[in-house]
Amino acid sequence: MVAYDCPWATQYYGLPKKYYYIWRFMIDRRYQKQGFGKEALRLAIKFVKTFPCGESKACWLSYEPENEVARKLYLKAGFVERLDLYKEDMEIPAIFEL
Ligand SMILES: CC(C)(COP(=O)(O)OP(=O)(O)OC[C@H]1O[C@@H](n2cnc3c(N)ncnc32)[C@H](O)[C@@H]1OP(=O)(O)O)[C@@H](O)C(=O)NCCC(=O)NCCS
């Protein structure tokens, strides 16, 4: 899912509400490790870059600290981990400049 103008961007991480937000990103267990996650993320970024809901400087997402598969996938795609915004018991945010 892709969100925009999302209140918890500011509430949880102090990010601008007008950043795009990719969430609930998941691939059916039966189809994992076949490249679909990488391709779906590429297409999601491509979609966000059309600014479907309005102008924005960045797109963000977050992941559980122990979710190394998701972390690597996002960082490889160009997201930058923002440990400075991370607080205990929350997910780690990462940002992709548009
Ligand atoms: C994270 C997720 C979306 C990745 O989807 P996927 O289709 O399996 O990913 P891909 O096949 O495109 O693989 C992407 C990379 O992750 C690696 N990878 C995927 N599953 C892996 C696993 N279980 N263990 C180790 N590496 C794995 C692949 O080898 C690939 O690495 P590469 O870029 O070095 O080649 C999927 O594992 C998933 O839905 N997980 C459960 C939900 C979840 O955690 N979502 C993220 C929430 S923030």
The ligand as an ORCA input file, in Angstrom:
! r2SCAN-3c Opt
* xyz 0 1
  C      10.592     -9.019      2.594
  C       9.870     -9.701      1.431
  C       8.812     -8.735      0.876
  C      10.891     -9.990      0.322
  O      10.175    -10.530     -0.790
  P      10.804    -11.633     -1.752
  O       9.949    -11.728     -2.964
  O      11.065    -12.871     -1.009
  O      12.215    -10.940     -2.132
  P      13.096    -11.225     -3.409
  O      12.908    -12.613     -3.905
  O      12.914    -10.115     -4.402
  O      14.544    -11.146     -2.784
  C      15.132     -9.913     -2.424
  C      16.457    -10.225     -1.744
  O      16.201    -10.797     -0.448
  C      16.844    -12.063     -0.335
  N      15.960    -12.941      0.429
  C      14.631    -13.106      0.253
  N      14.136    -13.939      1.173
  C      15.196    -14.309      1.941
  C      15.342    -15.169      3.074
  N      14.292    -15.797      3.593
  N      16.563    -15.297      3.617
  C      17.623    -14.651      3.109
  N      17.558    -13.813      2.036
  C      16.348    -13.668      1.467
  C      16.999    -12.542     -1.762
  O      18.057    -13.477     -1.869
  C      17.322    -11.236     -2.475
  O      18.674    -10.910     -2.229
  P      19.609    -10.293     -3.385
  O      19.080     -8.910     -3.667
  O      20.959    -10.274     -2.755
  O      19.473    -11.183     -4.574
  C       9.236    -11.050      1.857
  O      10.231    -11.822      2.474
  C       8.052    -10.923      2.787
  O       6.919    -10.696      2.353
  N       8.287    -11.084      4.089
  C       7.219    -11.081      5.085
  C       6.601     -9.702      5.244
  C       7.649     -8.686      5.575
  O       8.511     -8.864      6.408
  N       7.522     -7.549      4.878
  C       8.355     -6.392      5.122
  C       7.713     -5.584      6.181
  S       8.659     -4.146      6.522
*
